[in-house]
Amino acid sequence: MKIDYTEFYELLKGTDLAPWIEQLPERITHGLRPERHGLLPQWEEVLAQLPLVEATSSSLSAADLKTEVRVEGSTVQGLEEQLKAFLPWRKGPYHIHGVHIDTEWRSDWKWDRVRPHLQPLEGHTILDIGCGNGYHCWRMVGEGAKLAVGIDPSPLFICQFFAMKHFIQNPRAWVLPLGIEDVPDTPGTFDTVFSMGVLYHRKSPMEHIEQLKSFLKPGGELVIETLVVDGPEGYTLTPNGRYAKMRNVWFIPTVKTLEYWMHRCGLKDIRTVDVTTTSTDEQRSTDWMTFESLPDFLAPANPTKTVEGHPAPKRAVVIAKA
Ligand SMILES: C[S@@+](CC[C@H](N)C(=O)[O-])C[C@H]1O[C@@H](n2cnc3c(N)ncnc32)[C@H](O)[C@@H]1O
């Protein structure tokens, strides 16, 4: 398997996204330049050596994205060793040829909270901002999306995506090595736009929401999933220093504040469909992500607080129309 977008560009021909065919190659090369990560050549080498897949059948609507593949000359143990070259695995789970990738996050639980509230994704062209290794993009294709385009600037997550693509072999999900700031300016092209786990990392959340809206066709659906805190409309937590040991958390609104921000950005039919406190069953260290995780980010004596004394992570899903 090679990191190669030729097939993606073919899919874009004759669509509203055709201008991307000209604009993307340079941006993708930039996103994957060797200086982005010292291990990139090593990861590409492992991708090139993944075993030949003889036949595959995938279930993209199963929680663990199970693929039953016949793999030539490869043992489960050999495949596990190869896939562990891409540690840490944060988003999943995946189940590939007998190898269960038990990721840090049960991303399927997030999808279960989001999916029942979406307009049907059948035939949709979708943009998933900050998609990690693309787990939810596969699930969107499982719901009938025509094309699910994820973007994420992390070269490791791009390699994880291509490793899964090698086995899943479905042409409708793609993950591009771009930050939101690198997405070509083709306004009004997507039926559904997702921003999950990204808003609190943005220094300017209102600009983020405006940009998300600009990607949507009129009447298209925006799905924002983000950290929230309890409190009235107008209140926003601006952590002084770290939040749950993360350095890059800027604004955590209340649900009412977030709804108001979305209203101010011109979105309509705004509805909060879920608010859930993140559990240590949903985010935890595993054999596939051996660093610290949520249990280490909570105050040992009071797990309703982070180690810094902020409210423990709670997330909301808010959906609106452009
Ligand atoms: C908390 S994760 C959320 C992953 C996934 N959307 C989910 O909900 O499980 C945030 C992701 O945003 C990505 N990210 C960081 N900076 C970004 C940027 N400028 N534009 C888009 N994504 C970015 C990170 O690499 C990371 O994968």
PDBQT file of the ligand as one rigid body, heavy atoms in Angstrom, charges set to zero:
ROOT
HETATM    1  C1  LIG A 401      -9.676  15.092  19.668  1.00  0.00    +0.000 C 
HETATM    2  S1  LIG A 401      -9.211  14.570  18.058  1.00  0.00    +0.000 S 
HETATM    3  C2  LIG A 401     -10.801  14.202  17.366  1.00  0.00    +0.000 C 
HETATM    4  C3  LIG A 401     -10.771  13.061  16.387  1.00  0.00    +0.000 C 
HETATM    5  C4  LIG A 401     -12.134  12.620  15.842  1.00  0.00    +0.000 C 
HETATM    6  N1  LIG A 401     -12.786  13.691  15.118  1.00  0.00    +0.000 N 
HETATM    7  C5  LIG A 401     -13.029  12.125  16.941  1.00  0.00    +0.000 C 
HETATM    8  O1  LIG A 401     -13.963  12.851  17.293  1.00  0.00    +0.000 OA
HETATM    9  O2  LIG A 401     -12.806  11.035  17.461  1.00  0.00    +0.000 OA
HETATM   10  C6  LIG A 401      -8.771  16.102  17.255  1.00  0.00    +0.000 C 
HETATM   11  C7  LIG A 401      -8.097  15.905  15.905  1.00  0.00    +0.000 C 
HETATM   12  O3  LIG A 401      -7.923  17.185  15.290  1.00  0.00    +0.000 OA
HETATM   13  C8  LIG A 401      -6.724  17.137  14.555  1.00  0.00    +0.000 C 
HETATM   14  N2  LIG A 401      -6.254  18.519  14.284  1.00  0.00    +0.000 N 
HETATM   15  C9  LIG A 401      -5.301  19.245  14.930  1.00  0.00    +0.000 A 
HETATM   16  N3  LIG A 401      -5.143  20.445  14.336  1.00  0.00    +0.000 NA
HETATM   17  C10 LIG A 401      -6.014  20.481  13.299  1.00  0.00    +0.000 A 
HETATM   18  C11 LIG A 401      -6.313  21.453  12.286  1.00  0.00    +0.000 A 
HETATM   19  N4  LIG A 401      -5.671  22.617  12.230  1.00  0.00    +0.000 N 
HETATM   20  N5  LIG A 401      -7.265  21.165  11.371  1.00  0.00    +0.000 NA
HETATM   21  C12 LIG A 401      -7.919  19.980  11.412  1.00  0.00    +0.000 A 
HETATM   22  N6  LIG A 401      -7.667  19.020  12.344  1.00  0.00    +0.000 NA
HETATM   23  C13 LIG A 401      -6.732  19.263  13.262  1.00  0.00    +0.000 A 
HETATM   24  C14 LIG A 401      -5.783  16.324  15.436  1.00  0.00    +0.000 C 
HETATM   25  O4  LIG A 401      -4.698  15.777  14.703  1.00  0.00    +0.000 OA
HETATM   26  C15 LIG A 401      -6.728  15.272  15.994  1.00  0.00    +0.000 C 
HETATM   27  O5  LIG A 401      -6.713  14.095  15.224  1.00  0.00    +0.000 OA
ENDROOT
TORSDOF 0
